[in-house]
């Protein structure tokens, strides 16, 4: 084992997996929001037939980062920032400017996100906090 090579010493994150009661809907939300593509075989059925996918994978352009979706029977969506169910996990996405942040806010809402917190006017870190269609919080900020 070559301890100078981190790949031989440490595990490598290959995906972030989100539980959801509608794997296709959530995968489509993030595919559209991020410009990702499905791994071969995970695309929606071409013939409009039944879609019984219970595990879907997306990858960023270039194929490095993976975002996956696991079908579950029941999911108590986070009630964060208040209430009994904590967020448990959230995703952070950065854009290059305030104008792009506003554009991405509009896109996220159009795709089905819910705005949880508006910190656009924060001089140190303008950001928006959203919930995706399954209730998972995510942030888009200028960074």
Secondary structure, DSSP 8 states (H G I E B T S, - for coil): --TTSHHHHS-----EEEEES-HHHHHHHHHHHHT-EE-TT-S--TTS-----SEEEEE-TTS--EEEEEE-S------TTSSSS-----EEEEESSHHHHHHHHHHHHHHT-EEEEEETT-SS--EEEEE-TTS-EEEEEE-
